[in-house]
């Protein structure tokens, strides 16, 4: 099912409401992000996580990124961090920086993967922000491609490649980034993936 946001505001709200309903029901949805089309699901729903990984053909050992509408939505994941660490996060959020932070036991095993960390980003993309706000917390954000393939840049590409496996696709525009978001380690400051 394709959900379009290119309609009057009431339809836009309905589109987000429908996508949020799918997420809460354990569904997997496609949506635009800062640079590429993404797939999302409830990060605490094992069945949804397994389904998303299966759709992508992604190894559970790799872990998944979570996105949120605000740093407050990540509060459970940030317990135990120092004030200076929280300050570092606030300086780049919302924005295209994903931070890898120590897992305090909050992240699902399938989100963490074979790591002792969890990857988090407060997105500035309006559709991502509205999805998380409507859902009431972070959602999974992973590129909408089969493992090893290039991610789609247009909704019709996502529909053609994965549409039959998704509960809905929220159409809209990608952000201005040309590369996937930068990933940095909060504890060391090391850049794990550059956006340039």
Secondary structure as GFF3:
##gff-version 3
##sequence-region A 1 196
A	DSSP	beta_strand	2	3	.	.	.	ID=ss1
A	DSSP	alpha_helix	9	24	.	.	.	ID=ss2
A	DSSP	beta_strand	29	32	.	.	.	ID=ss3
A	DSSP	beta_strand	37	40	.	.	.	ID=ss4
A	DSSP	alpha_helix	46	56	.	.	.	ID=ss5
A	DSSP	three_ten_helix	60	62	.	.	.	ID=ss6
A	DSSP	beta_strand	65	68	.	.	.	ID=ss7
A	DSSP	three_ten_helix	71	74	.	.	.	ID=ss8
A	DSSP	alpha_helix	75	78	.	.	.	ID=ss9
A	DSSP	alpha_helix	83	92	.	.	.	ID=ss10
A	DSSP	beta_strand	97	102	.	.	.	ID=ss11
A	DSSP	alpha_helix	109	112	.	.	.	ID=ss12
A	DSSP	beta_strand	117	122	.	.	.	ID=ss13
A	DSSP	alpha_helix	126	135	.	.	.	ID=ss14
A	DSSP	beta_strand	139	143	.	.	.	ID=ss15
A	DSSP	alpha_helix	155	162	.	.	.	ID=ss16
A	DSSP	three_ten_helix	163	165	.	.	.	ID=ss17
A	DSSP	beta_strand	168	170	.	.	.	ID=ss18
A	DSSP	beta_strand	182	185	.	.	.	ID=ss19
A	DSSP	beta_strand	191	193	.	.	.	ID=ss20
###
